[in-house]
Amino acid sequence: MGHLTALRLLNLALALLALGTAAAIVSTWTLPFAEARTDEAGLAWLGALGGSIFAGLGVAHVLVALALGRGRGRALQTLLALALIVTFPIGTAYALYALWVCWAHPVVRRHLSDDGDVAPLVLSAVRT
């Protein structure tokens, strides 16, 4: 199994984790208020917000996994990795692996780039 396939499977696993977390948050905090079992409106709104954030994160992981399979999605994967790099330790390990696969692994770089090697462009932008 190649690194790109491993990264796609990792994205799908993290999507399941994020969507499951969204469902747990909504069912724990929001649904009791909606069913009139509690009058904590603040927790209901917080649950809805947290559930939306985790659901969006799960959808983003699915979209990135699909885009990587089509030879695209390096920018989306980079943004997702940078967003999760601060969530130590699992998010940090995921982010470092994703960035390495997308930007440093030579076979994947050739597969994901449309116009050849983009590293000189990135390095020249960093130096100026």
Secondary structure, DSSP 8 states (H G I E B T S, - for coil): --HHHHHHHHHHHHHHHHHHHHHHHIIIIIHHHHTTS---HHHHHHHHHHHHHHHHHHHHHHHHHHHHHTT--HHHHHHHHHHHTTSTTHHHHHHHHHHHHHHT-HHHHHHH-SSS--HHHHHHHHH-
